[in-house]
Amino acid sequence: MIKVNGIDIDTKASDIYALKAEILNDSQSDSHKKLFKFDIQNAQITILNGFAISQNYPIKDKDELVFIKTGIMPPKEILLSMIRSRNSPELNYALQKSCIGVAGLGGLGSNIALSLARVGVAKLVLVDFDIVEPSNLNRQAYFIQHIGMKKTEAIKEQILQANPFVDVKIFNTKIDKTNLAELFAPCDIVCEALDNVEGKFLFLNEAGGVLKDKKIIIASGMAGYHSSNEIKTIKFAKNVYVCGDQKNEANFNQGLMAPRVAICANHEANLVLRLLMKKEV
């Protein structure tokens, strides 16, 4: 049994070309009929287990194939399989059960949330109390039309444009010790993306308290245009990880800029995937 464009197919074919011929020559099978609307014969892109291929390739049980015609919006029920097609089946299984929290939706948090949505995380819990300002546009994942909107609502709008299958829960509130546990109760992993030292210390202090059963990812040091290679991911404590260069904080003559902020944000997002797959730094 393999999956083709999100549809389970029972096949004896041993490679992609044989499978396509089998589907096209058997118009009676219910599963094959469902695939005719994708015009597989004329599809320009073939993705096998997350990897785009341009030639014939062997297939085996539990493989996932997606045939795509370029430039055409697929039916919504098939869009999910196309979004998932770039991942391995094992990662997709882990993502389907995931709930990730993002604390703060500025330059770090907005980019973390979008990256996790694009890769297919099942549920996001997003928390911020601020609105989008013109000064945010230099590094945060917002546009002119979002100015004045609550950041939670603006980023949710973008997430659902990129991946409408993510369950996005938003909370327009400031995080403190009284609501931290409740806000992130359903989350397996929480990404700290706050722009103040107090917030970071709150997560560090509660990593052994109300957040002791969760993986906590904290950012420290991403300002300026220093070497990208100085930004690293380390394990800081039993359930705490730190992303950044741990020295270049924002101050006079060294602001927060899109390139390094996005690099650090995606260190956090990528670590989420590694932790979901039971891998370490």
N, C-alpha and C positions, 0 to 999 in steps of 0.2 A: 504494500500500500504506500503510495506517495501522494503528495499534495501538489496540485497544479492550479495556480491562480486562486489559492484558497479552497479548492475543491478536492476532496479525497478521490483518488483514482486507483482502482485495482488493476494492475497491469503486469504483463509478462515481458514487456520490453526491457532490453538491457542497456539501451542508450537513448539519448534525446531524440535523434532522428527517427528511430524506430517507434518511440512513444508518439511523436507528432503524427507519423503515418497511421498508427493505430487509432488515434483520436479522430483524425480526418476521415478514415475509411469506415468507421463504425458510428453511424448516425442513430442507432437504436438505443445505445446505452444512455441512461438518464444522466449520468455524470458527464459523458461526452457531449450531450446536447447542451448542457449548461456552459460548456467551454466555447461553443461555436461563436457566441457573441464577441469573443475576444479576437477573432480573426487570427488565430495562432499561426496560420500558414504565412501571413504577411507581417508578423511581429518582428520588429528590428532589434529588440533587446531581449536577451535570455539571461536570467539570473538563477544560478544553482547554489542553494545553501549560502546565500549572501554574497556570491561572487559572480560578477558579470563575465560571461564567456562568449566567444565568437565562433566556436567550432563544436563539433559533436563531442559528447562526453558520456562516459558510463553513468548509469543511475542505479540506485539500490533502494531497498526498503527504507522508508521514513525520510527520504530526501524531499526537499521542497523546491519546486520550480515555479518561476514566474515568467510568462511571456508578455512583453509590453510593446504596444504600438506607440511610437513617440508622438508627443504633442496632443494626445487625446485624454480627456478626463474620464477615468473609468467609473463605473457604478460605485456608489459608496461602499457597498458590501464587499467589493473587491479591493478597494483602496487600502484597506488594512493589510491585506496580504502583500501588497506592493511596498508598503512602508516597512513591513517586517522582512521583506525579501533580502535586504542587505545584511541582516544579522544571521548568525548561526541558529539552528533550531534550539540548541541548549541555552543560548542567551535569551531568545524569545520566551522560552519557558520560565526563566528566572524573572524576566521583565513583567510577565503576566501576573505575577504574584506580588509585585513590588509596590511599596508606598514610600515616597521620598519627600522629606520636608525641606523647604528652602526658607531660611530666616533672613529677610531683607531682599529687596528686589531692585537694587541699584545696579552698578556696573557688573558686579559679581553675580548677584542673584538672578537678574534678568537673563543673563547669558547662560547660567547654569540651567535654569528652568527650560529655556528653549532647546538647549542641547539634549536634555533628558527627554523632552517631549518628542523631538525628532527621532531619537533612537527607539522610542516606543515604550517608555515607562508607563505602567498601568495607572498610577494615581500620584498626583502631586498635591502637597499641602503648602500653599504659598502665603507668607505673612509679611505685611508691610503697612505702615500707617501714613505714608507720604503720597504726594502727588507728583506728576511728571512736570519738571521745570525745564526751561530752555537750556540751562546749564548742564542738564543731564545728557543732552544729545551727543556730547563728544565721546561717550564711552558706554552708555547704557542702551539696551535694545529697544529703544523707543523712537518715534518719528514725530514730526511737527504736529500731525493731527492728534497726537496723544497728550499734548501740553494741556495741563489742567485736569487731566483724568487721574483717578486713583491708580497708583502703579499696579495694584493687584488686578484691577479690571483691564488695564491696558495690556498687561502681559498675558492675561487669560485670553484676550481677544486674539493676540498673535499666535499663541499656542494652538488654539482651535482652528486657526487658518492653516497651520503647518501639519497638525495631527488631530483631527476631530474625535479621535477615540480615547484620548487621555481624560481621565476623571480629574478635573481641576477643582480643588477646594480652596477658596480664598478667604482671608481674614484681614480686615482693615483695622489693625490694632497695633499698639506698641508692645513689644515683647518685654516681659519682666518676670521676676521670680514667681509671681502669683499665677501667671497663666501659661508659663512655659510647658509644663507637663501636659496640660489639657490640650493645648494647640497641636502638639506633635505626638499625641498619644497613639495614633494609628501607624506612625512611621517606623520603618526599620532603620533608616539612615536619615540623618539631618545634616544639611549643609549650612554652616554659618556663613552669612554674607552681609554682616552688619558693618556700618561705617564708623563705629565708635569702640573704644577700648573696653568700656564698661560691658557692652554686649558680648564681646569675646570672652571676657572673664566670667560672665554669667554662664556661658556654655562650658567653659573649662571647669568651673566650680561644680556645676550640676552633672558633669559627665560621670561622676561617682555617686551622684544623688538621684534626682528624679529622672535623669536620662541614662542611668547606668545600664539599662538593657538595650541601648541603641548605639549604633556607630555614629560618631560625631566627626565631621570634617570642618576644620577651621582654616581661614585664610590669614596669612600674615606676610606682608611685604610684596608689593607689586607695582609701586609707583615709578614714575619716570620712564626713561627709555634705555635702561641698563640691559645687559645681555639677557636674552630670553633663556639661555641655558642656566642662569642662576635660579630660576624658578623651579622648585623641586617639590616632591611629595614625600613626606616622612611619616613614620609612625611615632607619635609623641607619647602615648600612654596606651593602656590596655584597649580602650575603645575610642581613642582620640587620634586623629590624623591632622597634619598641618600641611597646607599647600602655599607656596610662595617662596621668596628668597629670605624671609624672616629678618630683613634689615631695612629695606627701602620703603618706609612708610611715607604717606603724603605729607608734605610740609611746604614751606616757602621755597620757590624755585624748583620744586619737584612735585608736579601734580599727578593726578591719576589720568592715564591716557588709554585709549581703546586697545592698542595692541597687547600690552602686558597684562592689563586687567582681563582681557578675554583669554589670554594664555592661562592665567591662574584659575579663572572660572572653569575652563575646560579640564584643567588638572583635577578640580573637584568633581566635575561630571564624570570624567573617565574613571576616577577612583570609585565612584558609586557603582559603575559597571563591574569593576574588578571585585568589589566586596560582594556584590550580588552573585558573582560566579565563584565565591569562596576563595578568592585569591588575595594575597597581601600586596603591599606596596611593591 
